[in-house]
Amino acid sequence: MADQAAEIEATVIKVIEENLSPKVKVTTSTRFKEDLKADELEVYEVIYNLEQKLNTTIPESEANEVETVGDLVKLIQSRPGR
């Protein structure tokens, strides 16, 4: 299970780096708005790309609660089949 968690975290960080080209090191404590300067649309693009890559769905109501990379990792880990 720990391997799967690490794999999800690595995938999330990779997709963020590919989509947002951040100027800071991305960790689980990185905040989307404050640290990555990502607007709502950019965050949704990251989430959409992760849904496609990981074959999962994230309800919009839950996606709205995501503030940090760690929040997104935990949200994906909580999805059925993870």
mmCIF file of the N, C-alpha and C atoms, coordinates in Angstrom:
data_MODEL
# 
_entry.id   MODEL 
# 
loop_
_atom_site.group_PDB 
_atom_site.id 
_atom_site.type_symbol 
_atom_site.label_atom_id 
_atom_site.label_alt_id 
_atom_site.label_comp_id 
_atom_site.label_asym_id 
_atom_site.label_entity_id 
_atom_site.label_seq_id 
_atom_site.pdbx_PDB_ins_code 
_atom_site.Cartn_x 
_atom_site.Cartn_y 
_atom_site.Cartn_z 
_atom_site.occupancy 
_atom_site.B_iso_or_equiv 
_atom_site.pdbx_formal_charge 
_atom_site.auth_seq_id 
_atom_site.auth_comp_id 
_atom_site.auth_asym_id 
_atom_site.auth_atom_id 
_atom_site.pdbx_PDB_model_num 
ATOM 1   N N  . MET A 1 1  ? 0.826   -1.203 0.000   1.00 0.00 ? 1  MET A N  1 
ATOM 2   C CA . MET A 1 1  ? 0.000   0.000  0.000   1.00 0.00 ? 1  MET A CA 1 
ATOM 3   C C  . MET A 1 1  ? 0.867   1.262  0.000   1.00 0.00 ? 1  MET A C  1 
ATOM 4   N N  . ALA A 1 2  ? 1.989   1.210  0.737   1.00 0.00 ? 2  ALA A N  1 
ATOM 5   C CA . ALA A 1 2  ? 2.878   2.369  0.781   1.00 0.00 ? 2  ALA A CA 1 
ATOM 6   C C  . ALA A 1 2  ? 3.472   2.646  -0.597  1.00 0.00 ? 2  ALA A C  1 
ATOM 7   N N  . ASP A 1 3  ? 3.758   1.554  -1.349  1.00 0.00 ? 3  ASP A N  1 
ATOM 8   C CA . ASP A 1 3  ? 4.285   1.726  -2.698  1.00 0.00 ? 3  ASP A CA 1 
ATOM 9   C C  . ASP A 1 3  ? 3.270   2.414  -3.596  1.00 0.00 ? 3  ASP A C  1 
ATOM 10  N N  . GLN A 1 4  ? 2.005   2.032  -3.452  1.00 0.00 ? 4  GLN A N  1 
ATOM 11  C CA . GLN A 1 4  ? 0.954   2.638  -4.259  1.00 0.00 ? 4  GLN A CA 1 
ATOM 12  C C  . GLN A 1 4  ? 0.796   4.117  -3.905  1.00 0.00 ? 4  GLN A C  1 
ATOM 13  N N  . ALA A 1 5  ? 0.885   4.440  -2.612  1.00 0.00 ? 5  ALA A N  1 
ATOM 14  C CA . ALA A 1 5  ? 0.779   5.838  -2.182  1.00 0.00 ? 5  ALA A CA 1 
ATOM 15  C C  . ALA A 1 5  ? 1.928   6.656  -2.758  1.00 0.00 ? 5  ALA A C  1 
ATOM 16  N N  . ALA A 1 6  ? 3.121   6.112  -2.732  1.00 0.00 ? 6  ALA A N  1 
ATOM 17  C CA . ALA A 1 6  ? 4.283   6.813  -3.280  1.00 0.00 ? 6  ALA A CA 1 
ATOM 18  C C  . ALA A 1 6  ? 4.149   6.974  -4.795  1.00 0.00 ? 6  ALA A C  1 
ATOM 19  N N  . GLU A 1 7  ? 3.592   5.964  -5.448  1.00 0.00 ? 7  GLU A N  1 
ATOM 20  C CA . GLU A 1 7  ? 3.393   6.030  -6.895  1.00 0.00 ? 7  GLU A CA 1 
ATOM 21  C C  . GLU A 1 7  ? 2.368   7.106  -7.258  1.00 0.00 ? 7  GLU A C  1 
ATOM 22  N N  . ILE A 1 8  ? 1.280   7.178  -6.504  1.00 0.00 ? 8  ILE A N  1 
ATOM 23  C CA . ILE A 1 8  ? 0.268   8.206  -6.749  1.00 0.00 ? 8  ILE A CA 1 
ATOM 24  C C  . ILE A 1 8  ? 0.874   9.587  -6.527  1.00 0.00 ? 8  ILE A C  1 
ATOM 25  N N  . GLU A 1 9  ? 1.614   9.746  -5.435  1.00 0.00 ? 9  GLU A N  1 
ATOM 26  C CA . GLU A 1 9  ? 2.248   11.040 -5.151  1.00 0.00 ? 9  GLU A CA 1 
ATOM 27  C C  . GLU A 1 9  ? 3.191   11.444 -6.283  1.00 0.00 ? 9  GLU A C  1 
ATOM 28  N N  . ALA A 1 10 ? 4.001   10.523 -6.757  1.00 0.00 ? 10 ALA A N  1 
ATOM 29  C CA . ALA A 1 10 ? 4.938   10.821 -7.841  1.00 0.00 ? 10 ALA A CA 1 
ATOM 30  C C  . ALA A 1 10 ? 4.192   11.194 -9.123  1.00 0.00 ? 10 ALA A C  1 
ATOM 31  N N  . THR A 1 11 ? 3.098   10.496 -9.405  1.00 0.00 ? 11 THR A N  1 
ATOM 32  C CA . THR A 1 11 ? 2.307   10.795 -10.601 1.00 0.00 ? 11 THR A CA 1 
ATOM 33  C C  . THR A 1 11 ? 1.680   12.173 -10.503 1.00 0.00 ? 11 THR A C  1 
ATOM 34  N N  . VAL A 1 12 ? 1.131   12.503 -9.342  1.00 0.00 ? 12 VAL A N  1 
ATOM 35  C CA . VAL A 1 12 ? 0.521   13.822 -9.140  1.00 0.00 ? 12 VAL A CA 1 
ATOM 36  C C  . VAL A 1 12 ? 1.566   14.915 -9.361  1.00 0.00 ? 12 VAL A C  1 
ATOM 37  N N  . ILE A 1 13 ? 2.717   14.762 -8.759  1.00 0.00 ? 13 ILE A N  1 
ATOM 38  C CA . ILE A 1 13 ? 3.777   15.776 -8.898  1.00 0.00 ? 13 ILE A CA 1 
ATOM 39  C C  . ILE A 1 13 ? 4.222   15.893 -10.354 1.00 0.00 ? 13 ILE A C  1 
ATOM 40  N N  . LYS A 1 14 ? 4.366   14.763 -11.038 1.00 0.00 ? 14 LYS A N  1 
ATOM 41  C CA . LYS A 1 14 ? 4.795   14.791 -12.439 1.00 0.00 ? 14 LYS A CA 1 
ATOM 42  C C  . LYS A 1 14 ? 3.774   15.535 -13.308 1.00 0.00 ? 14 LYS A C  1 
ATOM 43  N N  . VAL A 1 15 ? 2.483   15.252 -13.113 1.00 0.00 ? 15 VAL A N  1 
ATOM 44  C CA . VAL A 1 15 ? 1.444   15.920 -13.902 1.00 0.00 ? 15 VAL A CA 1 
ATOM 45  C C  . VAL A 1 15 ? 1.426   17.418 -13.604 1.00 0.00 ? 15 VAL A C  1 
ATOM 46  N N  . ILE A 1 16 ? 1.597   17.788 -12.348 1.00 0.00 ? 16 ILE A N  1 
ATOM 47  C CA . ILE A 1 16 ? 1.653   19.208 -11.991 1.00 0.00 ? 16 ILE A CA 1 
ATOM 48  C C  . ILE A 1 16 ? 2.828   19.876 -12.696 1.00 0.00 ? 16 ILE A C  1 
ATOM 49  N N  . GLU A 1 17 ? 3.988   19.231 -12.664 1.00 0.00 ? 17 GLU A N  1 
ATOM 50  C CA . GLU A 1 17 ? 5.170   19.810 -13.305 1.00 0.00 ? 17 GLU A CA 1 
ATOM 51  C C  . GLU A 1 17 ? 4.973   19.940 -14.813 1.00 0.00 ? 17 GLU A C  1 
ATOM 52  N N  . GLU A 1 18 ? 4.320   18.960 -15.427 1.00 0.00 ? 18 GLU A N  1 
ATOM 53  C CA . GLU A 1 18 ? 4.073   19.003 -16.870 1.00 0.00 ? 18 GLU A CA 1 
ATOM 54  C C  . GLU A 1 18 ? 3.065   20.089 -17.239 1.00 0.00 ? 18 GLU A C  1 
ATOM 55  N N  . ASN A 1 19 ? 2.059   20.300 -16.398 1.00 0.00 ? 19 ASN A N  1 
ATOM 56  C CA . ASN A 1 19 ? 0.981   21.231 -16.718 1.00 0.00 ? 19 ASN A CA 1 
ATOM 57  C C  . ASN A 1 19 ? 1.260   22.658 -16.290 1.00 0.00 ? 19 ASN A C  1 
ATOM 58  N N  . LEU A 1 20 ? 1.955   22.838 -15.184 1.00 0.00 ? 20 LEU A N  1 
ATOM 59  C CA . LEU A 1 20 ? 2.109   24.184 -14.626 1.00 0.00 ? 20 LEU A CA 1 
ATOM 60  C C  . LEU A 1 20 ? 3.517   24.748 -14.732 1.00 0.00 ? 20 LEU A C  1 
ATOM 61  N N  . SER A 1 21 ? 4.502   23.923 -15.088 1.00 0.00 ? 21 SER A N  1 
ATOM 62  C CA . SER A 1 21 ? 5.895   24.376 -15.159 1.00 0.00 ? 21 SER A CA 1 
ATOM 63  C C  . SER A 1 21 ? 6.249   25.256 -13.957 1.00 0.00 ? 21 SER A C  1 
ATOM 64  N N  . PRO A 1 22 ? 6.139   24.707 -12.751 1.00 0.00 ? 22 PRO A N  1 
ATOM 65  C CA . PRO A 1 22 ? 6.354   25.519 -11.545 1.00 0.00 ? 22 PRO A CA 1 
ATOM 66  C C  . PRO A 1 22 ? 7.787   26.011 -11.407 1.00 0.00 ? 22 PRO A C  1 
ATOM 67  N N  . LYS A 1 23 ? 7.920   27.146 -10.735 1.00 0.00 ? 23 LYS A N  1 
ATOM 68  C CA . LYS A 1 23 ? 9.225   27.735 -10.477 1.00 0.00 ? 23 LYS A CA 1 
ATOM 69  C C  . LYS A 1 23 ? 9.730   27.341 -9.082  1.00 0.00 ? 23 LYS A C  1 
ATOM 70  N N  . VAL A 1 24 ? 8.937   26.524 -8.378  1.00 0.00 ? 24 VAL A N  1 
ATOM 71  C CA . VAL A 1 24 ? 9.315   26.044 -7.050  1.00 0.00 ? 24 VAL A CA 1 
ATOM 72  C C  . VAL A 1 24 ? 9.295   24.522 -7.069  1.00 0.00 ? 24 VAL A C  1 
ATOM 73  N N  . LYS A 1 25 ? 9.998   23.913 -6.117  1.00 0.00 ? 25 LYS A N  1 
ATOM 74  C CA . LYS A 1 25 ? 9.971   22.455 -5.975  1.00 0.00 ? 25 LYS A CA 1 
ATOM 75  C C  . LYS A 1 25 ? 8.588   22.048 -5.485  1.00 0.00 ? 25 LYS A C  1 
ATOM 76  N N  . VAL A 1 26 ? 7.989   21.086 -6.151  1.00 0.00 ? 26 VAL A N  1 
ATOM 77  C CA . VAL A 1 26 ? 6.650   20.633 -5.802  1.00 0.00 ? 26 VAL A CA 1 
ATOM 78  C C  . VAL A 1 26 ? 6.742   19.508 -4.777  1.00 0.00 ? 26 VAL A C  1 
ATOM 79  N N  . THR A 1 27 ? 6.092   19.712 -3.629  1.00 0.00 ? 27 THR A N  1 
ATOM 80  C CA . THR A 1 27 ? 6.004   18.706 -2.581  1.00 0.00 ? 27 THR A CA 1 
ATOM 81  C C  . THR A 1 27 ? 4.545   18.584 -2.166  1.00 0.00 ? 27 THR A C  1 
ATOM 82  N N  . THR A 1 28 ? 4.260   17.697 -1.236  1.00 0.00 ? 28 THR A N  1 
ATOM 83  C CA . THR A 1 28 ? 2.875   17.539 -0.793  1.00 0.00 ? 28 THR A CA 1 
ATOM 84  C C  . THR A 1 28 ? 2.361   18.766 -0.053  1.00 0.00 ? 28 THR A C  1 
ATOM 85  N N  . SER A 1 29 ? 3.239   19.600 0.449   1.00 0.00 ? 29 SER A N  1 
ATOM 86  C CA . SER A 1 29 ? 2.789   20.805 1.164   1.00 0.00 ? 29 SER A CA 1 
ATOM 87  C C  . SER A 1 29 ? 2.676   22.026 0.251   1.00 0.00 ? 29 SER A C  1 
ATOM 88  N N  . THR A 1 30 ? 3.024   21.871 -1.027  1.00 0.00 ? 30 THR A N  1 
ATOM 89  C CA . THR A 1 30 ? 2.928   22.974 -1.980  1.00 0.00 ? 30 THR A CA 1 
ATOM 90  C C  . THR A 1 30 ? 1.468   23.352 -2.187  1.00 0.00 ? 30 THR A C  1 
ATOM 91  N N  . ARG A 1 31 ? 1.187   24.646 -2.093  1.00 0.00 ? 31 ARG A N  1 
ATOM 92  C CA . ARG A 1 31 ? -0.179  25.151 -2.287  1.00 0.00 ? 31 ARG A CA 1 
ATOM 93  C C  . ARG A 1 31 ? -0.353  25.581 -3.739  1.00 0.00 ? 31 ARG A C  1 
ATOM 94  N N  . PHE A 1 32 ? -1.495  25.212 -4.301  1.00 0.00 ? 32 PHE A N  1 
ATOM 95  C CA . PHE A 1 32 ? -1.740  25.519 -5.711  1.00 0.00 ? 32 PHE A CA 1 
ATOM 96  C C  . PHE A 1 32 ? -1.769  27.018 -5.974  1.00 0.00 ? 32 PHE A C  1 
ATOM 97  N N  . LYS A 1 33 ? -2.586  27.744 -5.252  1.00 0.00 ? 33 LYS A N  1 
ATOM 98  C CA . LYS A 1 33 ? -2.753  29.173 -5.531  1.00 0.00 ? 33 LYS A CA 1 
ATOM 99  C C  . LYS A 1 33 ? -1.556  29.993 -5.081  1.00 0.00 ? 33 LYS A C  1 
ATOM 100 N N  . GLU A 1 34 ? -1.143  29.811 -3.841  1.00 0.00 ? 34 GLU A N  1 
ATOM 101 C CA . GLU A 1 34 ? -0.096  30.661 -3.280  1.00 0.00 ? 34 GLU A CA 1 
ATOM 102 C C  . GLU A 1 34 ? 1.296   30.335 -3.815  1.00 0.00 ? 34 GLU A C  1 
ATOM 103 N N  . ASP A 1 35 ? 1.645   29.039 -3.888  1.00 0.00 ? 35 ASP A N  1 
ATOM 104 C CA . ASP A 1 35 ? 3.006   28.660 -4.274  1.00 0.00 ? 35 ASP A CA 1 
ATOM 105 C C  . ASP A 1 35 ? 3.168   28.468 -5.785  1.00 0.00 ? 35 ASP A C  1 
ATOM 106 N N  . LEU A 1 36 ? 2.159   27.854 -6.402  1.00 0.00 ? 36 LEU A N  1 
ATOM 107 C CA . LEU A 1 36 ? 2.247   27.568 -7.832  1.00 0.00 ? 36 LEU A CA 1 
ATOM 108 C C  . LEU A 1 36 ? 1.606   28.651 -8.698  1.00 0.00 ? 36 LEU A C  1 
ATOM 109 N N  . LYS A 1 37 ? 0.932   29.600 -8.040  1.00 0.00 ? 37 LYS A N  1 
ATOM 110 C CA . LYS A 1 37 ? 0.250   30.695 -8.754  1.00 0.00 ? 37 LYS A CA 1 
ATOM 111 C C  . LYS A 1 37 ? -0.749  30.153 -9.779  1.00 0.00 ? 37 LYS A C  1 
ATOM 112 N N  . ALA A 1 38 ? -1.373  29.020 -9.454  1.00 0.00 ? 38 ALA A N  1 
ATOM 113 C CA . ALA A 1 38 ? -2.334  28.393 -10.359 1.00 0.00 ? 38 ALA A CA 1 
ATOM 114 C C  . ALA A 1 38 ? -3.732  28.946 -10.106 1.00 0.00 ? 38 ALA A C  1 
ATOM 115 N N  . ASP A 1 39 ? -4.424  29.251 -11.192 1.00 0.00 ? 39 ASP A N  1 
ATOM 116 C CA . ASP A 1 39 ? -5.808  29.679 -11.033 1.00 0.00 ? 39 ASP A CA 1 
ATOM 117 C C  . ASP A 1 39 ? -6.712  28.435 -11.038 1.00 0.00 ? 39 ASP A C  1 
ATOM 118 N N  . GLU A 1 40 ? -7.996  28.653 -10.839 1.00 0.00 ? 40 GLU A N  1 
ATOM 119 C CA . GLU A 1 40 ? -8.946  27.543 -10.731 1.00 0.00 ? 40 GLU A CA 1 
ATOM 120 C C  . GLU A 1 40 ? -8.946  26.659 -11.978 1.00 0.00 ? 40 GLU A C  1 
ATOM 121 N N  . LEU A 1 41 ? -8.885  27.270 -13.137 1.00 0.00 ? 41 LEU A N  1 
ATOM 122 C CA . LEU A 1 41 ? -8.887  26.510 -14.383 1.00 0.00 ? 41 LEU A CA 1 
ATOM 123 C C  . LEU A 1 41 ? -7.647  25.616 -14.490 1.00 0.00 ? 41 LEU A C  1 
ATOM 124 N N  . GLU A 1 42 ? -6.497  26.141 -14.115 1.00 0.00 ? 42 GLU A N  1 
ATOM 125 C CA . GLU A 1 42 ? -5.267  25.347 -14.170 1.00 0.00 ? 42 GLU A CA 1 
ATOM 126 C C  . GLU A 1 42 ? -5.332  24.157 -13.212 1.00 0.00 ? 42 GLU A C  1 
ATOM 127 N N  . VAL A 1 43 ? -5.902  24.365 -12.040 1.00 0.00 ? 43 VAL A N  1 
ATOM 128 C CA . VAL A 1 43 ? -6.051  23.270 -11.077 1.00 0.00 ? 43 VAL A CA 1 
ATOM 129 C C  . VAL A 1 43 ? -6.978  22.205 -11.662 1.00 0.00 ? 43 VAL A C  1 
ATOM 130 N N  . TYR A 1 44 ? -8.072  22.634 -12.286 1.00 0.00 ? 44 TYR A N  1 
ATOM 131 C CA . TYR A 1 44 ? -8.995  21.674 -12.897 1.00 0.00 ? 44 TYR A CA 1 
ATOM 132 C C  . TYR A 1 44 ? -8.338  20.923 -14.049 1.00 0.00 ? 44 TYR A C  1 
ATOM 133 N N  . GLU A 1 45 ? -7.464  21.571 -14.796 1.00 0.00 ? 45 GLU A N  1 
ATOM 134 C CA . GLU A 1 45 ? -6.737  20.893 -15.875 1.00 0.00 ? 45 GLU A CA 1 
ATOM 135 C C  . GLU A 1 45 ? -5.834  19.803 -15.311 1.00 0.00 ? 45 GLU A C  1 
ATOM 136 N N  . VAL A 1 46 ? -5.164  20.114 -14.208 1.00 0.00 ? 46 VAL A N  1 
ATOM 137 C CA . VAL A 1 46 ? -4.316  19.117 -13.537 1.00 0.00 ? 46 VAL A CA 1 
ATOM 138 C C  . VAL A 1 46 ? -5.176  17.936 -13.095 1.00 0.00 ? 46 VAL A C  1 
ATOM 139 N N  . ILE A 1 47 ? -6.294  18.225 -12.459 1.00 0.00 ? 47 ILE A N  1 
ATOM 140 C CA . ILE A 1 47 ? -7.176  17.167 -11.968 1.00 0.00 ? 47 ILE A CA 1 
ATOM 141 C C  . ILE A 1 47 ? -7.708  16.335 -13.133 1.00 0.00 ? 47 ILE A C  1 
ATOM 142 N N  . TYR A 1 48 ? -8.127  16.982 -14.208 1.00 0.00 ? 48 TYR A N  1 
ATOM 143 C CA . TYR A 1 48 ? -8.625  16.258 -15.386 1.00 0.00 ? 48 TYR A CA 1 
ATOM 144 C C  . TYR A 1 48 ? -7.548  15.323 -15.939 1.00 0.00 ? 48 TYR A C  1 
ATOM 145 N N  . ASN A 1 49 ? -6.335  15.829 -16.071 1.00 0.00 ? 49 ASN A N  1 
ATOM 146 C CA . ASN A 1 49 ? -5.244  15.007 -16.600 1.00 0.00 ? 49 ASN A CA 1 
ATOM 147 C C  . ASN A 1 49 ? -4.936  13.834 -15.681 1.00 0.00 ? 49 ASN A C  1 
ATOM 148 N N  . LEU A 1 50 ? -5.036  14.046 -14.377 1.00 0.00 ? 50 LEU A N  1 
ATOM 149 C CA . LEU A 1 50 ? -4.831  12.948 -13.438 1.00 0.00 ? 50 LEU A CA 1 
ATOM 150 C C  . LEU A 1 50 ? -5.957  11.921 -13.529 1.00 0.00 ? 50 LEU A C  1 
ATOM 151 N N  . GLU A 1 51 ? -7.182  12.388 -13.708 1.00 0.00 ? 51 GLU A N  1 
ATOM 152 C CA . GLU A 1 51 ? -8.305  11.457 -13.877 1.00 0.00 ? 51 GLU A CA 1 
ATOM 153 C C  . GLU A 1 51 ? -8.062  10.553 -15.087 1.00 0.00 ? 51 GLU A C  1 
ATOM 154 N N  . GLN A 1 52 ? -7.584  11.127 -16.175 1.00 0.00 ? 52 GLN A N  1 
ATOM 155 C CA . GLN A 1 52 ? -7.316  10.353 -17.387 1.00 0.00 ? 52 GLN A CA 1 
ATOM 156 C C  . GLN A 1 52 ? -6.158  9.380  -17.169 1.00 0.00 ? 52 GLN A C  1 
ATOM 157 N N  . LYS A 1 53 ? -5.100  9.865  -16.576 1.00 0.00 ? 53 LYS A N  1 
ATOM 158 C CA . LYS A 1 53 ? -3.890  9.057  -16.382 1.00 0.00 ? 53 LYS A CA 1 
ATOM 159 C C  . LYS A 1 53 ? -4.121  7.916  -15.389 1.00 0.00 ? 53 LYS A C  1 
ATOM 160 N N  . LEU A 1 54 ? -4.908  8.172  -14.342 1.00 0.00 ? 54 LEU A N  1 
ATOM 161 C CA . LEU A 1 54 ? -5.110  7.183  -13.287 1.00 0.00 ? 54 LEU A CA 1 
ATOM 162 C C  . LEU A 1 54 ? -6.446  6.451  -13.399 1.00 0.00 ? 54 LEU A C  1 
ATOM 163 N N  . ASN A 1 55 ? -7.182  6.752  -14.452 1.00 0.00 ? 55 ASN A N  1 
ATOM 164 C CA . ASN A 1 55 ? -8.480  6.109  -14.688 1.00 0.00 ? 55 ASN A CA 1 
ATOM 165 C C  . ASN A 1 55 ? -9.390  6.186  -13.457 1.00 0.00 ? 55 ASN A C  1 
ATOM 166 N N  . THR A 1 56 ? -9.623  7.395  -13.009 1.00 0.00 ? 56 THR A N  1 
ATOM 167 C CA . THR A 1 56 ? -10.482 7.632  -11.855 1.00 0.00 ? 56 THR A CA 1 
ATOM 168 C C  . THR A 1 56 ? -11.315 8.878  -12.112 1.00 0.00 ? 56 THR A C  1 
ATOM 169 N N  . THR A 1 57 ? -12.258 9.137  -11.244 1.00 0.00 ? 57 THR A N  1 
ATOM 170 C CA . THR A 1 57 ? -13.023 10.377 -11.326 1.00 0.00 ? 57 THR A CA 1 
ATOM 171 C C  . THR A 1 57 ? -12.991 11.067 -9.975  1.00 0.00 ? 57 THR A C  1 
ATOM 172 N N  . ILE A 1 58 ? -12.952 12.375 -10.029 1.00 0.00 ? 58 ILE A N  1 
ATOM 173 C CA . ILE A 1 58 ? -12.952 13.191 -8.817  1.00 0.00 ? 58 ILE A CA 1 
ATOM 174 C C  . ILE A 1 58 ? -14.128 14.146 -8.921  1.00 0.00 ? 58 ILE A C  1 
ATOM 175 N N  . PRO A 1 59 ? -15.107 14.006 -8.029  1.00 0.00 ? 59 PRO A N  1 
ATOM 176 C CA . PRO A 1 59 ? -16.268 14.903 -8.077  1.00 0.00 ? 59 PRO A CA 1 
ATOM 177 C C  . PRO A 1 59 ? -15.851 16.363 -7.912  1.00 0.00 ? 59 PRO A C  1 
ATOM 178 N N  . GLU A 1 60 ? -16.534 17.232 -8.648  1.00 0.00 ? 60 GLU A N  1 
ATOM 179 C CA . GLU A 1 60 ? -16.211 18.659 -8.594  1.00 0.00 ? 60 GLU A CA 1 
ATOM 180 C C  . GLU A 1 60 ? -16.299 19.205 -7.174  1.00 0.00 ? 60 GLU A C  1 
ATOM 181 N N  . SER A 1 61 ? -17.280 18.720 -6.411  1.00 0.00 ? 61 SER A N  1 
ATOM 182 C CA . SER A 1 61 ? -17.443 19.208 -5.037  1.00 0.00 ? 61 SER A CA 1 
ATOM 183 C C  . SER A 1 61 ? -16.209 18.903 -4.187  1.00 0.00 ? 61 SER A C  1 
ATOM 184 N N  . GLU A 1 62 ? -15.581 17.760 -4.437  1.00 0.00 ? 62 GLU A N  1 
ATOM 185 C CA . GLU A 1 62 ? -14.362 17.412 -3.699  1.00 0.00 ? 62 GLU A CA 1 
ATOM 186 C C  . GLU A 1 62 ? -13.150 18.139 -4.278  1.00 0.00 ? 62 GLU A C  1 
ATOM 187 N N  . ALA A 1 63 ? -13.125 18.313 -5.581  1.00 0.00 ? 63 ALA A N  1 
ATOM 188 C CA . ALA A 1 63 ? -12.013 19.021 -6.225  1.00 0.00 ? 63 ALA A CA 1 
ATOM 189 C C  . ALA A 1 63 ? -11.934 20.469 -5.738  1.00 0.00 ? 63 ALA A C  1 
ATOM 190 N N  . ASN A 1 64 ? -13.096 21.056 -5.437  1.00 0.00 ? 64 ASN A N  1 
ATOM 191 C CA . ASN A 1 64 ? -13.117 22.438 -4.949  1.00 0.00 ? 64 ASN A CA 1 
ATOM 192 C C  . ASN A 1 64 ? -12.414 22.606 -3.611  1.00 0.00 ? 64 ASN A C  1 
ATOM 193 N N  . GLU A 1 65 ? -12.253 21.516 -2.867  1.00 0.00 ? 65 GLU A N  1 
ATOM 194 C CA . GLU A 1 65 ? -11.633 21.575 -1.545  1.00 0.00 ? 65 GLU A CA 1 
ATOM 195 C C  . GLU A 1 65 ? -10.110 21.458 -1.584  1.00 0.00 ? 65 GLU A C  1 
ATOM 196 N N  . VAL A 1 66 ? -9.563  21.160 -2.730  1.00 0.00 ? 66 VAL A N  1 
ATOM 197 C CA . VAL A 1 66 ? -8.115  20.939 -2.865  1.00 0.00 ? 66 VAL A CA 1 
ATOM 198 C C  . VAL A 1 66 ? -7.368  22.263 -2.757  1.00 0.00 ? 66 VAL A C  1 
ATOM 199 N N  . GLU A 1 67 ? -6.467  22.339 -1.782  1.00 0.00 ? 67 GLU A N  1 
ATOM 200 C CA . GLU A 1 67 ? -5.623  23.530 -1.621  1.00 0.00 ? 67 GLU A CA 1 
ATOM 201 C C  . GLU A 1 67 ? -4.147  23.223 -1.828  1.00 0.00 ? 67 GLU A C  1 
ATOM 202 N N  . THR A 1 68 ? -3.737  22.009 -1.441  1.00 0.00 ? 68 THR A N  1 
ATOM 203 C CA . THR A 1 68 ? -2.330  21.629 -1.561  1.00 0.00 ? 68 THR A CA 1 
ATOM 204 C C  . THR A 1 68 ? -2.182  20.381 -2.419  1.00 0.00 ? 68 THR A C  1 
ATOM 205 N N  . VAL A 1 69 ? -0.968  20.120 -2.813  1.00 0.00 ? 69 VAL A N  1 
ATOM 206 C CA . VAL A 1 69 ? -0.673  18.899 -3.560  1.00 0.00 ? 69 VAL A CA 1 
ATOM 207 C C  . VAL A 1 69 ? -1.029  17.684 -2.705  1.00 0.00 ? 69 VAL A C  1 
ATOM 208 N N  . GLY A 1 70 ? -0.739  17.753 -1.427  1.00 0.00 ? 70 GLY A N  1 
ATOM 209 C CA . GLY A 1 70 ? -1.074  16.654 -0.523  1.00 0.00 ? 70 GLY A CA 1 
ATOM 210 C C  . GLY A 1 70 ? -2.569  16.399 -0.443  1.00 0.00 ? 70 GLY A C  1 
ATOM 211 N N  . ASP A 1 71 ? -3.360  17.464 -0.477  1.00 0.00 ? 71 ASP A N  1 
ATOM 212 C CA . ASP A 1 71 ? -4.825  17.308 -0.501  1.00 0.00 ? 71 ASP A CA 1 
ATOM 213 C C  . ASP A 1 71 ? -5.245  16.492 -1.723  1.00 0.00 ? 71 ASP A C  1 
ATOM 214 N N  . LEU A 1 72 ? -4.652  16.799 -2.859  1.00 0.00 ? 72 LEU A N  1 
ATOM 215 C CA . LEU A 1 72 ? -4.996  16.108 -4.093  1.00 0.00 ? 72 LEU A CA 1 
ATOM 216 C C  . LEU A 1 72 ? -4.554  14.652 -4.039  1.00 0.00 ? 72 LEU A C  1 
ATOM 217 N N  . VAL A 1 73 ? -3.382  14.401 -3.508  1.00 0.00 ? 73 VAL A N  1 
ATOM 218 C CA . VAL A 1 73 ? -2.891  13.024 -3.363  1.00 0.00 ? 73 VAL A CA 1 
ATOM 219 C C  . VAL A 1 73 ? -3.852  12.219 -2.483  1.00 0.00 ? 73 VAL A C  1 
ATOM 220 N N  . LYS A 1 74 ? -4.223  12.774 -1.342  1.00 0.00 ? 74 LYS A N  1 
ATOM 221 C CA . LYS A 1 74 ? -5.145  12.075 -0.432  1.00 0.00 ? 74 LYS A CA 1 
ATOM 222 C C  . LYS A 1 74 ? -6.493  11.842 -1.085  1.00 0.00 ? 74 LYS A C  1 
ATOM 223 N N  . LEU A 1 75 ? -6.969  12.807 -1.840  1.00 0.00 ? 75 LEU A N  1 
ATOM 224 C CA . LEU A 1 75 ? -8.249  12.671 -2.521  1.00 0.00 ? 75 LEU A CA 1 
ATOM 225 C C  . LEU A 1 75 ? -8.216  11.520 -3.521  1.00 0.00 ? 75 LEU A C  1 
ATOM 226 N N  . ILE A 1 76 ? -7.149  11.423 -4.284  1.00 0.00 ? 76 ILE A N  1 
ATOM 227 C CA . ILE A 1 76 ? -7.015  10.343 -5.258  1.00 0.00 ? 76 ILE A CA 1 
ATOM 228 C C  . ILE A 1 76 ? -6.901  8.996  -4.546  1.00 0.00 ? 76 ILE A C  1 
ATOM 229 N N  . GLN A 1 77 ? -6.140  8.955  -3.460  1.00 0.00 ? 77 GLN A N  1 
ATOM 230 C CA . GLN A 1 77 ? -5.985  7.705  -2.710  1.00 0.00 ? 77 GLN A CA 1 
ATOM 231 C C  . GLN A 1 77 ? -7.325  7.237  -2.121  1.00 0.00 ? 77 GLN A C  1 
ATOM 232 N N  . SER A 1 78 ? -8.224  8.158  -1.849  1.00 0.00 ? 78 SER A N  1 
ATOM 233 C CA . SER A 1 78 ? -9.499  7.805  -1.233  1.00 0.00 ? 78 SER A CA 1 
ATOM 234 C C  . SER A 1 78 ? -10.533 7.309  -2.249  1.00 0.00 ? 78 SER A C  1 
ATOM 235 N N  . ARG A 1 79 ? -10.228 7.443  -3.533  1.00 0.00 ? 79 ARG A N  1 
ATOM 236 C CA . ARG A 1 79 ? -11.179 7.030  -4.557  1.00 0.00 ? 79 ARG A CA 1 
ATOM 237 C C  . ARG A 1 79 ? -11.288 5.511  -4.589  1.00 0.00 ? 79 ARG A C  1 
ATOM 238 N N  . PRO A 1 80 ? -12.443 4.982  -4.907  1.00 0.00 ? 80 PRO A N  1 
ATOM 239 C CA . PRO A 1 80 ? -12.616 3.526  -5.011  1.00 0.00 ? 80 PRO A CA 1 
ATOM 240 C C  . PRO A 1 80 ? -11.621 2.913  -5.978  1.00 0.00 ? 80 PRO A C  1 
ATOM 241 N N  . GLY A 1 81 ? -11.095 1.769  -5.615  1.00 0.00 ? 81 GLY A N  1 
ATOM 242 C CA . GLY A 1 81 ? -10.147 1.070  -6.477  1.00 0.00 ? 81 GLY A CA 1 
ATOM 243 C C  . GLY A 1 81 ? -8.707  1.471  -6.239  1.00 0.00 ? 81 GLY A C  1 
ATOM 244 N N  . ARG A 1 82 ? -8.474  2.340  -5.286  1.00 0.00 ? 82 ARG A N  1 
ATOM 245 C CA . ARG A 1 82 ? -7.094  2.763  -4.995  1.00 0.00 ? 82 ARG A CA 1 
ATOM 246 C C  . ARG A 1 82 ? -6.556  2.034  -3.810  1.00 0.00 ? 82 ARG A C  1 
# 
